Amino acid sequence: MTRREQLGLGSAGIWAQFFDYERKQWTEVVGGESAPYEEWQSLAKRGGYPAAALLPPSDHVEADRQEIFAGSTQTYLERDLRDLAAIENLYDFQRLMRETDTARPAILYWRTSNGDEVDFVVERHGKLLAIEIKATSTPGYNDTKGLRALLREYPADALGGLLLHGGKDTFWIAEGVLAAPWWKII
């Protein structure tokens, strides 16, 4: 489960909104978020498992775990495998998924031969959103090195960069790069 699913917000984050708004509006997109503050360490410890999976063993917890497992198994066996079995030509299906706008965004890692890198590059409809994640609560200009390199390399395709951090402030940290709290985005 994503953090937002755990919080009952029903989404995996506000990623799509960065594709839907102009870069100059990004601070407003982040500012409009009401997700509660959380230190990244607590999310890392908790993980993405349903709450029942994290509780100490008991008869009640074990029943919840069995229900979760049964639901996952039923979904996989009854829906996913049936749907996959109906596809006669996997190559054509993969090509169709790549060529349609309904395909999920591609999430990539980017690295140059000289060592510049970006943690995640989300590609949607031919546009790129570069995302770097830093554990610090006070990111600096040097933390944007990889993002700036990607923006220079792909000026026509890159929407901009996000530098996610553990602090509480949202601000433009470099040309085309918005520093934002991770807990408002994820």
N, C-alpha and C positions, 0 to 999 in steps of 0.2 A: 504494500500500500504506500502511496505517496504521502508526504507530510500533510498536504491539503486534504487528502481522503481521510487521514487519521483525525484531522480537525473538523471533519464534516463539511468541508467547503466544496466537495464534489468536483475538483479539477486537479490536474497535475501541475498547475502553475499558470503564469500569465504569458507564456512564451508567444503564443499566437498574436497577442496584442502588439508586440513590437513589429510584427510584419504588417499589421493593419494601420499603424499610425506613422506619421513622419517622425524622423529622428528628433526634431525640436520639441515634440510632444511627449517624449519618453519620460521626462521627469514627472509630468502630470499623470501618466499611466501608473508609474510606481507610487506616486503620492496618493493615488486613489485607492490603494490597496489597504485592507484592514486586517491582514493576517497578523497574528500576535508575534511579538518578539520571542526568539528562542536562540540560545547558544547552540552552535553547530555540534558541539560535543555531546549534548543531550540527545540530539537526533541520531548521531552516529551510534551512541550506546543503545538506543531504543530500536533502531533499524526500521524496516518497513513491514514487519510482521504484524498480523492482527493482534490485538491486546491479549487474547486468550493464549497465544503462543508464548508470551513473555512471563506469565504468572507461574508461581511455584505449583507443583503437581497437587491436584485434589480431584475428587470425584466430579465436582461441578466443572472445573477447568478442563478435565479430560473429555467430558461430554462436549464442551464447546470446540475443543480441538478436533474431535471426531467429526463434528458437523462441518467444520471448515474443510477438512480433508475430503469428506464425502462430496461436498459441493464442488470442490476443485476437480475431483476425479470425474464427477458427472459432467461437468462442463467440458473437460478435455475429451472424454470418451464419447459422449453423446453428441456434442456439437462440433468441436474442432476436428476430430478425426473423420466424422461423417462429411464435413465440408471439404476437407482435404481430399478425401476419396473421390469426390465428385469432379475433381479437376483432372482432366485427361492428359493435358500437356503442361507440365510445370514450367517449362521454358517460356511458352507463350503467356502463361499467367503472370510470370515475373516481369516480362516485357510490358504487358498491359499495366501492371501496377506502377512501373516506372514512368509510363507515358501519361497516366491520368492524374488529374489534380486531386483525386480522392485518396491517393497513396499517402501514407504517413510521411512526415518530414524525415529526411535523412539526418542522422546525427553522426558527425565525423570528428576525428582528431586531426590536427594540422601541425606539421613540423617542416621546417626548411632545412637545407643542407648545412646552414651555418648555426643551427640550434634554436632559432626562433620557433616558438610553439604556442598553440592555443588549445586549451583543454577540450572544448566542445565547439563545433561549428554546426549549427542547425541550418539545413538547406530546405527551403520551401518555395515552390514555384520558381526555381531558378535564382532565388535571392538567398544571401548568406547572413546569418546572425552569429557573430563570434562571441564566445563566452569564456572568460577566464575566472577561476575561483581561487580566492586567497583566504587563508585562515585568519588573517589580521583584521582588526577592527578599524585600522587606520591605513588604508592603502595609499601608496605613493605613485608618482609618475612612472618610476622604473618598473612597477608592476604591470604596466600597460605595453611593455616592449613587444610581446608577441601579437597582441591585438593590433597595435599600430602597424606592424609588418604585414599582417593579413590585409588590413584596410588599404595599404599602399599597393599590395600585389593584386587585389581584386576591387579596384575603385568603382567599377560599373555594377558589380554584383553584390558587394557587401553593404548591408543596410547600416551597419555600425557595430560597435562592440559593447559588451557588458562586462564589467569587472565586479563580480559578486564578492562581498566581504562580510565579516561578522559584526560590523558596526551598525549604527542607526541612521546615518546620513546618506542622502542621495545627492550626487553632484557630478558635474562634468569634470573628469580628471585629465582628459587629453582630447584633442580634436577627434570627434566622432566616437568617443568612449565614455559611457556613463558608468560611474561607480554607484552601486546600489546594494542595500542589505540583502543577503541571500534569502532571508526569511520572508521578505516581501515578494520575492519572485517565485520561489519553489514552494 
